[in-house]
């Protein structure tokens, strides 16, 4: 969680970070990053992939 929040710059955009954690994505098979985190399945690689796709607007 610390890694993701650092990448998300949570201090500068807490609402954007909260939205990211709660929004389902196809990269995570329709789950949100929070759901994967709670299941113990959210890796740093998955965080990077989700953020990269979100920043590209896909």
PyMOL Python script that loads the backbone (N, CA, C, O; Angstrom):
from pymol import cmd

cmd.read_pdbstr("""\
ATOM      1  N   UNK A   1       0.826  -1.178   0.000  1.00  0.00           N
ATOM      2  CA  UNK A   1       0.000   0.000   0.000  1.00  0.00           C
ATOM      3  C   UNK A   1       0.876   1.249   0.000  1.00  0.00           C
ATOM      4  O   UNK A   1       0.580   2.232  -0.678  1.00  0.00           O
ATOM      5  N   UNK A   2       1.945   1.192   0.762  1.00  0.00           N
ATOM      6  CA  UNK A   2       2.852   2.341   0.818  1.00  0.00           C
ATOM      7  C   UNK A   2       3.426   2.661  -0.560  1.00  0.00           C
ATOM      8  O   UNK A   2       3.511   3.824  -0.956  1.00  0.00           O
ATOM      9  N   UNK A   3       3.815   1.620  -1.279  1.00  0.00           N
ATOM     10  CA  UNK A   3       4.389   1.796  -2.618  1.00  0.00           C
ATOM     11  C   UNK A   3       3.380   2.472  -3.546  1.00  0.00           C
ATOM     12  O   UNK A   3       3.719   3.430  -4.240  1.00  0.00           O
ATOM     13  N   UNK A   4       2.160   1.981  -3.558  1.00  0.00           N
ATOM     14  CA  UNK A   4       1.125   2.555  -4.425  1.00  0.00           C
ATOM     15  C   UNK A   4       0.838   3.999  -4.053  1.00  0.00           C
ATOM     16  O   UNK A   4       0.749   4.857  -4.930  1.00  0.00           O
ATOM     17  N   UNK A   5       0.695   4.275  -2.783  1.00  0.00           N
ATOM     18  CA  UNK A   5       0.390   5.639  -2.360  1.00  0.00           C
ATOM     19  C   UNK A   5       1.520   6.607  -2.690  1.00  0.00           C
ATOM     20  O   UNK A   5       1.274   7.774  -2.995  1.00  0.00           O
ATOM     21  N   UNK A   6       2.736   6.132  -2.629  1.00  0.00           N
ATOM     22  CA  UNK A   6       3.874   6.972  -3.046  1.00  0.00           C
ATOM     23  C   UNK A   6       3.782   7.267  -4.536  1.00  0.00           C
ATOM     24  O   UNK A   6       3.943   8.412  -4.959  1.00  0.00           O
ATOM     25  N   UNK A   7       3.525   6.239  -5.327  1.00  0.00           N
ATOM     26  CA  UNK A   7       3.385   6.415  -6.782  1.00  0.00           C
ATOM     27  C   UNK A   7       2.198   7.302  -7.135  1.00  0.00           C
ATOM     28  O   UNK A   7       2.240   8.029  -8.128  1.00  0.00           O
ATOM     29  N   UNK A   8       1.147   7.249  -6.335  1.00  0.00           N
ATOM     30  CA  UNK A   8      -0.050   8.036  -6.581  1.00  0.00           C
ATOM     31  C   UNK A   8       0.067   9.475  -6.081  1.00  0.00           C
ATOM     32  O   UNK A   8      -0.814  10.291  -6.352  1.00  0.00           O
ATOM     33  N   UNK A   9       1.131   9.797  -5.362  1.00  0.00           N
ATOM     34  CA  UNK A   9       1.307  11.130  -4.758  1.00  0.00           C
ATOM     35  C   UNK A   9       0.065  11.486  -3.938  1.00  0.00           C
ATOM     36  O   UNK A   9      -0.548  12.537  -4.125  1.00  0.00           O
ATOM     37  N   UNK A  10      -0.280  10.582  -3.030  1.00  0.00           N
ATOM     38  CA  UNK A  10      -1.509  10.708  -2.256  1.00  0.00           C
ATOM     39  C   UNK A  10      -1.585  12.025  -1.482  1.00  0.00           C
ATOM     40  O   UNK A  10      -2.682  12.550  -1.290  1.00  0.00           O
ATOM     41  N   UNK A  11      -0.480  12.562  -1.041  1.00  0.00           N
ATOM     42  CA  UNK A  11      -0.496  13.823  -0.288  1.00  0.00           C
ATOM     43  C   UNK A  11      -0.973  14.983  -1.157  1.00  0.00           C
ATOM     44  O   UNK A  11      -1.617  15.908  -0.661  1.00  0.00           O
ATOM     45  N   UNK A  12      -0.659  14.937  -2.452  1.00  0.00           N
ATOM     46  CA  UNK A  12      -1.056  16.015  -3.360  1.00  0.00           C
ATOM     47  C   UNK A  12      -2.459  15.822  -3.929  1.00  0.00           C
ATOM     48  O   UNK A  12      -3.118  16.800  -4.284  1.00  0.00           O
ATOM     49  N   UNK A  13      -2.924  14.577  -4.021  1.00  0.00           N
ATOM     50  CA  UNK A  13      -4.224  14.298  -4.623  1.00  0.00           C
ATOM     51  C   UNK A  13      -4.914  13.132  -3.903  1.00  0.00           C
ATOM     52  O   UNK A  13      -5.033  12.039  -4.458  1.00  0.00           O
ATOM     53  N   UNK A  14      -5.361  13.365  -2.681  1.00  0.00           N
ATOM     54  CA  UNK A  14      -5.961  12.256  -1.927  1.00  0.00           C
ATOM     55  C   UNK A  14      -7.231  11.704  -2.565  1.00  0.00           C
ATOM     56  O   UNK A  14      -7.486  10.503  -2.478  1.00  0.00           O
ATOM     57  N   UNK A  15      -8.032  12.552  -3.205  1.00  0.00           N
ATOM     58  CA  UNK A  15      -9.264  12.068  -3.828  1.00  0.00           C
ATOM     59  C   UNK A  15      -8.961  11.234  -5.070  1.00  0.00           C
ATOM     60  O   UNK A  15      -9.619  10.225  -5.323  1.00  0.00           O
ATOM     61  N   UNK A  16      -7.967  11.656  -5.838  1.00  0.00           N
ATOM     62  CA  UNK A  16      -7.559  10.874  -6.996  1.00  0.00           C
ATOM     63  C   UNK A  16      -7.019   9.520  -6.578  1.00  0.00           C
ATOM     64  O   UNK A  16      -7.295   8.509  -7.224  1.00  0.00           O
ATOM     65  N   UNK A  17      -6.246   9.497  -5.493  1.00  0.00           N
ATOM     66  CA  UNK A  17      -5.703   8.238  -4.988  1.00  0.00           C
ATOM     67  C   UNK A  17      -6.830   7.321  -4.507  1.00  0.00           C
ATOM     68  O   UNK A  17      -6.820   6.120  -4.777  1.00  0.00           O
ATOM     69  N   UNK A  18      -7.791   7.891  -3.800  1.00  0.00           N
ATOM     70  CA  UNK A  18      -8.922   7.088  -3.316  1.00  0.00           C
ATOM     71  C   UNK A  18      -9.692   6.506  -4.500  1.00  0.00           C
ATOM     72  O   UNK A  18     -10.088   5.341  -4.478  1.00  0.00           O
ATOM     73  N   UNK A  19      -9.897   7.312  -5.520  1.00  0.00           N
ATOM     74  CA  UNK A  19     -10.586   6.838  -6.717  1.00  0.00           C
ATOM     75  C   UNK A  19      -9.832   5.683  -7.358  1.00  0.00           C
ATOM     76  O   UNK A  19     -10.437   4.694  -7.773  1.00  0.00           O
ATOM     77  N   UNK A  20      -8.501   5.810  -7.440  1.00  0.00           N
ATOM     78  CA  UNK A  20      -7.682   4.749  -8.033  1.00  0.00           C
ATOM     79  C   UNK A  20      -7.849   3.445  -7.256  1.00  0.00           C
ATOM     80  O   UNK A  20      -8.013   2.385  -7.860  1.00  0.00           O
ATOM     81  N   UNK A  21      -7.808   3.511  -5.937  1.00  0.00           N
ATOM     82  CA  UNK A  21      -7.919   2.315  -5.114  1.00  0.00           C
ATOM     83  C   UNK A  21      -9.273   1.628  -5.279  1.00  0.00           C
ATOM     84  O   UNK A  21      -9.366   0.406  -5.160  1.00  0.00           O
ATOM     85  N   UNK A  22     -10.327   2.406  -5.554  1.00  0.00           N
ATOM     86  CA  UNK A  22     -11.685   1.860  -5.571  1.00  0.00           C
ATOM     87  C   UNK A  22     -12.220   1.510  -6.955  1.00  0.00           C
ATOM     88  O   UNK A  22     -13.287   0.907  -7.070  1.00  0.00           O
ATOM     89  N   UNK A  23     -11.488   1.883  -8.011  1.00  0.00           N
ATOM     90  CA  UNK A  23     -11.978   1.685  -9.367  1.00  0.00           C
ATOM     91  C   UNK A  23     -11.514   0.340  -9.940  1.00  0.00           C
ATOM     92  O   UNK A  23     -10.322   0.038  -9.992  1.00  0.00           O
ATOM     93  N   UNK A  24     -12.490  -0.443 -10.362  1.00  0.00           N
ATOM     94  CA  UNK A  24     -12.179  -1.744 -10.981  1.00  0.00           C
ATOM     95  C   UNK A  24     -11.473  -1.518 -12.315  1.00  0.00           C
ATOM     96  O   UNK A  24     -11.718  -0.527 -13.004  1.00  0.00           O
ATOM     97  N   UNK A  25     -10.597  -2.452 -12.664  1.00  0.00           N
ATOM     98  CA  UNK A  25      -9.851  -2.355 -13.913  1.00  0.00           C
ATOM     99  C   UNK A  25      -9.722  -3.726 -14.557  1.00  0.00           C
ATOM    100  O   UNK A  25      -9.630  -4.747 -13.875  1.00  0.00           O
ATOM    101  N   UNK A  26      -9.716  -3.727 -15.872  1.00  0.00           N
ATOM    102  CA  UNK A  26      -9.574  -4.986 -16.616  1.00  0.00           C
ATOM    103  C   UNK A  26      -8.224  -5.647 -16.336  1.00  0.00           C
ATOM    104  O   UNK A  26      -8.124  -6.874 -16.350  1.00  0.00           O
ATOM    105  N   UNK A  27      -7.203  -4.858 -16.085  1.00  0.00           N
ATOM    106  CA  UNK A  27      -5.871  -5.415 -15.808  1.00  0.00           C
ATOM    107  C   UNK A  27      -5.909  -6.355 -14.600  1.00  0.00           C
ATOM    108  O   UNK A  27      -5.161  -7.330 -14.532  1.00  0.00           O
ATOM    109  N   UNK A  28      -6.786  -6.044 -13.656  1.00  0.00           N
ATOM    110  CA  UNK A  28      -6.921  -6.885 -12.462  1.00  0.00           C
ATOM    111  C   UNK A  28      -8.164  -7.776 -12.565  1.00  0.00           C
ATOM    112  O   UNK A  28      -8.771  -8.134 -11.556  1.00  0.00           O
ATOM    113  N   UNK A  29      -8.525  -8.123 -13.791  1.00  0.00           N
ATOM    114  CA  UNK A  29      -9.675  -9.009 -14.049  1.00  0.00           C
ATOM    115  C   UNK A  29     -10.975  -8.465 -13.466  1.00  0.00           C
ATOM    116  O   UNK A  29     -11.787  -9.211 -12.918  1.00  0.00           O
ATOM    117  N   UNK A  30     -11.159  -7.138 -13.595  1.00  0.00           N
ATOM    118  CA  UNK A  30     -12.402  -6.521 -13.150  1.00  0.00           C
ATOM    119  C   UNK A  30     -12.458  -6.175 -11.671  1.00  0.00           C
ATOM    120  O   UNK A  30     -13.490  -5.723 -11.176  1.00  0.00           O
ATOM    121  N   UNK A  31     -11.369  -6.384 -10.975  1.00  0.00           N
ATOM    122  CA  UNK A  31     -11.321  -6.042  -9.544  1.00  0.00           C
ATOM    123  C   UNK A  31     -10.654  -4.677  -9.385  1.00  0.00           C
ATOM    124  O   UNK A  31      -9.960  -4.204 -10.285  1.00  0.00           O
ATOM    125  N   UNK A  32     -10.872  -4.058  -8.240  1.00  0.00           N
ATOM    126  CA  UNK A  32     -10.186  -2.806  -7.924  1.00  0.00           C
ATOM    127  C   UNK A  32      -8.846  -3.127  -7.273  1.00  0.00           C
ATOM    128  O   UNK A  32      -8.653  -4.230  -6.763  1.00  0.00           O
ATOM    129  N   UNK A  33      -7.919  -2.171  -7.288  1.00  0.00           N
ATOM    130  CA  UNK A  33      -6.661  -2.396  -6.580  1.00  0.00           C
ATOM    131  C   UNK A  33      -6.891  -2.720  -5.092  1.00  0.00           C
ATOM    132  O   UNK A  33      -6.169  -3.533  -4.515  1.00  0.00           O
ATOM    133  N   UNK A  34      -7.884  -2.092  -4.487  1.00  0.00           N
ATOM    134  CA  UNK A  34      -8.168  -2.371  -3.078  1.00  0.00           C
ATOM    135  C   UNK A  34      -8.593  -3.823  -2.879  1.00  0.00           C
ATOM    136  O   UNK A  34      -8.170  -4.472  -1.922  1.00  0.00           O
ATOM    137  N   UNK A  35      -9.428  -4.331  -3.784  1.00  0.00           N
ATOM    138  CA  UNK A  35      -9.854  -5.726  -3.678  1.00  0.00           C
ATOM    139  C   UNK A  35      -8.665  -6.675  -3.796  1.00  0.00           C
ATOM    140  O   UNK A  35      -8.566  -7.650  -3.051  1.00  0.00           O
ATOM    141  N   UNK A  36      -7.766  -6.388  -4.732  1.00  0.00           N
ATOM    142  CA  UNK A  36      -6.571  -7.228  -4.861  1.00  0.00           C
ATOM    143  C   UNK A  36      -5.675  -7.104  -3.632  1.00  0.00           C
ATOM    144  O   UNK A  36      -5.096  -8.091  -3.179  1.00  0.00           O
ATOM    145  N   UNK A  37      -5.562  -5.902  -3.101  1.00  0.00           N
ATOM    146  CA  UNK A  37      -4.752  -5.701  -1.891  1.00  0.00           C
ATOM    147  C   UNK A  37      -5.328  -6.514  -0.732  1.00  0.00           C
ATOM    148  O   UNK A  37      -4.593  -7.209  -0.030  1.00  0.00           O
ATOM    149  N   UNK A  38      -6.639  -6.427  -0.536  1.00  0.00           N
ATOM    150  CA  UNK A  38      -7.279  -7.157   0.560  1.00  0.00           C
ATOM    151  C   UNK A  38      -7.125  -8.666   0.405  1.00  0.00           C
ATOM    152  O   UNK A  38      -7.075  -9.396   1.395  1.00  0.00           O
ATOM    153  N   UNK A  39      -7.050  -9.130  -0.842  1.00  0.00           N
ATOM    154  CA  UNK A  39      -6.880 -10.565  -1.099  1.00  0.00           C
ATOM    155  C   UNK A  39      -5.410 -10.978  -1.039  1.00  0.00           C
ATOM    156  O   UNK A  39      -5.087 -12.157  -1.183  1.00  0.00           O
ATOM    157  N   UNK A  40      -4.518 -10.003  -0.824  1.00  0.00           N
ATOM    158  CA  UNK A  40      -3.088 -10.310  -0.766  1.00  0.00           C
ATOM    159  C   UNK A  40      -2.479 -10.555  -2.129  1.00  0.00           C
ATOM    160  O   UNK A  40      -1.430 -11.191  -2.230  1.00  0.00           O
ATOM    161  N   UNK A  41      -3.121 -10.056  -3.195  1.00  0.00           N
ATOM    162  CA  UNK A  41      -2.671 -10.336  -4.554  1.00  0.00           C
ATOM    163  C   UNK A  41      -2.100  -9.120  -5.282  1.00  0.00           C
ATOM    164  O   UNK A  41      -1.663  -9.251  -6.426  1.00  0.00           O
ATOM    165  N   UNK A  42      -2.090  -7.953  -4.661  1.00  0.00           N
ATOM    166  CA  UNK A  42      -1.617  -6.749  -5.336  1.00  0.00           C
ATOM    167  C   UNK A  42      -0.100  -6.648  -5.204  1.00  0.00           C
ATOM    168  O   UNK A  42       0.427  -6.471  -4.106  1.00  0.00           O
ATOM    169  N   UNK A  43       0.586  -6.761  -6.325  1.00  0.00           N
ATOM    170  CA  UNK A  43       2.043  -6.691  -6.334  1.00  0.00           C
ATOM    171  C   UNK A  43       2.501  -5.325  -6.839  1.00  0.00           C
ATOM    172  O   UNK A  43       1.704  -4.567  -7.391  1.00  0.00           O
ATOM    173  N   UNK A  44       3.764  -5.014  -6.652  1.00  0.00           N
ATOM    174  CA  UNK A  44       4.312  -3.766  -7.178  1.00  0.00           C
ATOM    175  C   UNK A  44       4.228  -3.738  -8.704  1.00  0.00           C
ATOM    176  O   UNK A  44       3.987  -2.683  -9.291  1.00  0.00           O
ATOM    177  N   UNK A  45       4.424  -4.872  -9.338  1.00  0.00           N
ATOM    178  CA  UNK A  45       4.315  -4.938 -10.802  1.00  0.00           C
ATOM    179  C   UNK A  45       2.885  -4.632 -11.235  1.00  0.00           C
ATOM    180  O   UNK A  45       2.679  -3.898 -12.202  1.00  0.00           O
ATOM    181  N   UNK A  46       1.897  -5.181 -10.539  1.00  0.00           N
ATOM    182  CA  UNK A  46       0.499  -4.907 -10.869  1.00  0.00           C
ATOM    183  C   UNK A  46       0.186  -3.423 -10.678  1.00  0.00           C
ATOM    184  O   UNK A  46      -0.502  -2.822 -11.503  1.00  0.00           O
ATOM    185  N   UNK A  47       0.684  -2.836  -9.604  1.00  0.00           N
ATOM    186  CA  UNK A  47       0.495  -1.399  -9.349  1.00  0.00           C
ATOM    187  C   UNK A  47       1.057  -0.595 -10.506  1.00  0.00           C
ATOM    188  O   UNK A  47       0.390   0.296 -11.032  1.00  0.00           O
ATOM    189  N   UNK A  48       2.285  -0.907 -10.905  1.00  0.00           N
ATOM    190  CA  UNK A  48       2.913  -0.196 -12.023  1.00  0.00           C
ATOM    191  C   UNK A  48       2.098  -0.332 -13.300  1.00  0.00           C
ATOM    192  O   UNK A  48       1.908   0.647 -14.022  1.00  0.00           O
ATOM    193  N   UNK A  49       1.615  -1.537 -13.585  1.00  0.00           N
ATOM    194  CA  UNK A  49       0.835  -1.769 -14.800  1.00  0.00           C
ATOM    195  C   UNK A  49      -0.483  -1.000 -14.792  1.00  0.00           C
ATOM    196  O   UNK A  49      -0.854  -0.391 -15.796  1.00  0.00           O
ATOM    197  N   UNK A  50      -1.183  -1.024 -13.675  1.00  0.00           N
ATOM    198  CA  UNK A  50      -2.459  -0.308 -13.570  1.00  0.00           C
ATOM    199  C   UNK A  50      -2.225   1.197 -13.725  1.00  0.00           C
ATOM    200  O   UNK A  50      -2.967   1.872 -14.438  1.00  0.00           O
ATOM    201  N   UNK A  51      -1.206   1.713 -13.065  1.00  0.00           N
ATOM    202  CA  UNK A  51      -0.910   3.149 -13.171  1.00  0.00           C
ATOM    203  C   UNK A  51      -0.495   3.536 -14.585  1.00  0.00           C
ATOM    204  O   UNK A  51      -0.911   4.580 -15.089  1.00  0.00           O
ATOM    205  N   UNK A  52       0.305   2.721 -15.218  1.00  0.00           N
ATOM    206  CA  UNK A  52       0.747   3.031 -16.587  1.00  0.00           C
ATOM    207  C   UNK A  52      -0.440   3.086 -17.542  1.00  0.00           C
ATOM    208  O   UNK A  52      -0.532   4.004 -18.358  1.00  0.00           O
ATOM    209  N   UNK A  53      -1.342   2.126 -17.455  1.00  0.00           N
ATOM    210  CA  UNK A  53      -2.513   2.115 -18.328  1.00  0.00           C
ATOM    211  C   UNK A  53      -3.416   3.311 -18.022  1.00  0.00           C
ATOM    212  O   UNK A  53      -3.928   3.951 -18.940  1.00  0.00           O
ATOM    213  N   UNK A  54      -3.610   3.610 -16.758  1.00  0.00           N
ATOM    214  CA  UNK A  54      -4.460   4.756 -16.381  1.00  0.00           C
ATOM    215  C   UNK A  54      -3.882   6.065 -16.904  1.00  0.00           C
ATOM    216  O   UNK A  54      -4.626   6.935 -17.357  1.00  0.00           O
ATOM    217  N   UNK A  55      -2.587   6.208 -16.847  1.00  0.00           N
ATOM    218  CA  UNK A  55      -1.944   7.450 -17.307  1.00  0.00           C
ATOM    219  C   UNK A  55      -1.969   7.572 -18.821  1.00  0.00           C
ATOM    220  O   UNK A  55      -1.949   8.681 -19.356  1.00  0.00           O
ATOM    221  N   UNK A  56      -2.014   6.441 -19.517  1.00  0.00           N
ATOM    222  CA  UNK A  56      -2.118   6.465 -20.978  1.00  0.00           C
ATOM    223  C   UNK A  56      -3.550   6.656 -21.433  1.00  0.00           C
ATOM    224  O   UNK A  56      -3.807   6.893 -22.613  1.00  0.00           O
ATOM    225  N   UNK A  57      -4.488   6.554 -20.495  1.00  0.00           N
ATOM    226  CA  UNK A  57      -5.894   6.748 -20.813  1.00  0.00           C
ATOM    227  C   UNK A  57      -6.554   5.591 -21.508  1.00  0.00           C
ATOM    228  O   UNK A  57      -7.490   5.787 -22.283  1.00  0.00           O
ATOM    229  N   UNK A  58      -6.087   4.385 -21.250  1.00  0.00           N
ATOM    230  CA  UNK A  58      -6.661   3.205 -21.905  1.00  0.00           C
ATOM    231  C   UNK A  58      -7.720   2.587 -21.029  1.00  0.00           C
ATOM    232  O   UNK A  58      -8.322   1.581 -21.405  1.00  0.00           O
TER     233      UNK A  58
END
""", "prot")
cmd.dss("prot")
cmd.show_as("cartoon", "prot")
cmd.util.cbc("prot")
cmd.orient("prot")
